[in-house]
C-alpha cells in the first residue's frame, strides 16, 4: 500500500472512531453544563479540535511510514491476538462484575 493511501486510511480510521466521538460528546455535555461563557466554550472546542488534528495526524503520518508498515505486516497476528486477548479479558471482567452486582454475589 502506498504511503499516502496508508496515511488516508489511518486518518479515516481514527477520525471515524465512535469511542472518540462519544468521549468528545461527553466532554461537550460536561463543559456545556458548566458556567463557561460562549467564547470560552468555543475556544476549548477549537483548541481541542486543533490538538486532535495535530496528534492524530502525527499518528497517521508515523504509522504510514515504510518501517511501521513492514513491522506491522510482520507482527500483525501477534499484535492483533494480544489486543484481542487483553480486551476480551477486560470485557469478561466487566461482564462478571456486572453479573455480581446484579445478583448480589460476593467474591
C-alpha positions as CSV (number, residue, x, y, z in Angstrom):
1,X,0.0,0.0,0.0
2,X,1.5,3.4,-0.9
3,X,2.3,5.7,2.0
4,X,-0.3,8.4,1.0
5,X,-3.0,5.7,0.8
6,X,-1.9,4.3,4.2
7,X,-2.0,7.8,5.7
8,X,-5.5,8.5,4.4
9,X,-6.7,5.1,5.6
10,X,-5.2,5.6,9.1
11,X,-6.6,9.1,9.4
12,X,-10.1,7.9,8.3
13,X,-10.0,5.1,10.9
14,X,-9.0,7.5,13.7
15,X,-11.5,10.2,12.7
16,X,-14.4,7.8,12.4
17,X,-13.7,6.1,15.8
18,X,-17.0,6.0,17.6
19,X,-15.3,5.9,21.1
20,X,-13.6,9.2,20.4
21,X,-16.8,10.8,19.2
22,X,-18.6,9.7,22.3
23,X,-15.8,10.9,24.5
24,X,-15.9,14.4,22.9
25,X,-19.7,14.4,23.1
26,X,-19.4,13.7,26.9
27,X,-16.8,16.4,27.3
28,X,-19.0,18.9,25.4
29,X,-22.0,18.0,27.6
30,X,-19.9,18.4,30.8
31,X,-18.5,21.8,29.6
32,X,-21.9,22.9,28.3
33,X,-23.4,22.4,31.8
34,X,-20.6,24.4,33.4
35,X,-20.6,28.2,33.9
36,X,-18.4,28.8,30.9
37,X,-19.3,31.6,28.5
38,X,-19.9,31.0,24.9
39,X,-16.5,32.3,23.8
40,X,-14.7,30.1,26.4
41,X,-16.7,27.1,25.3
42,X,-15.9,27.8,21.6
43,X,-12.2,28.4,22.5
44,X,-12.0,25.0,24.2
45,X,-13.7,23.3,21.2
46,X,-11.4,24.9,18.7
47,X,-8.3,24.2,20.8
48,X,-9.3,20.6,21.3
49,X,-10.0,20.2,17.6
50,X,-6.7,21.6,16.6
51,X,-5.0,19.4,19.2
52,X,-6.8,16.3,17.9
53,X,-5.8,17.1,14.3
54,X,-2.2,17.5,15.2
55,X,-2.0,14.4,17.4
56,X,-4.0,12.1,15.2
57,X,-2.3,13.5,12.0
58,X,1.1,12.7,13.6
59,X,-0.1,9.2,14.4
60,X,-1.3,8.7,10.9
61,X,1.9,10.0,9.5
62,X,4.1,8.0,11.8
63,X,2.2,4.7,11.3
64,X,2.1,5.2,7.5
65,X,5.9,5.1,7.2
66,X,7.5,2.1,5.4
67,X,9.2,1.0,8.7
68,X,5.9,0.9,10.6
69,X,4.0,-0.8,7.7
70,X,6.7,-3.5,7.4
71,X,6.8,-4.0,11.1
72,X,3.0,-4.3,11.4
73,X,2.9,-6.8,8.5
74,X,5.5,-8.9,10.2
75,X,3.8,-8.9,13.7
76,X,0.2,-8.1,13.0
77,X,-1.1,-11.5,14.1
78,X,0.7,-11.3,17.4
79,X,-0.3,-7.6,17.9
80,X,-4.0,-8.3,17.0
81,X,-4.0,-11.5,19.1
82,X,-2.6,-9.8,22.1
83,X,-5.1,-6.9,21.9
84,X,-7.9,-9.4,21.4
85,X,-6.9,-11.4,24.5
86,X,-6.4,-8.3,26.6
87,X,-9.7,-6.6,25.6
88,X,-11.5,-9.9,25.8
89,X,-10.3,-10.4,29.3
90,X,-11.2,-6.8,30.3
91,X,-14.7,-7.3,28.7
92,X,-15.1,-10.6,30.6
93,X,-14.1,-8.9,33.8
94,X,-16.7,-6.1,33.3
95,X,-19.3,-8.7,32.5
96,X,-18.5,-10.7,35.6
97,X,-18.5,-7.6,37.8
98,X,-21.9,-6.6,36.3
99,X,-23.4,-10.1,37.0
100,X,-22.0,-10.0,40.5
101,X,-23.5,-6.6,41.1
102,X,-26.9,-7.5,39.7
103,X,-27.1,-10.8,41.6
104,X,-25.6,-9.6,44.8
105,X,-22.8,-12.2,44.7
106,X,-19.7,-11.6,46.8
107,X,-16.2,-12.6,45.5
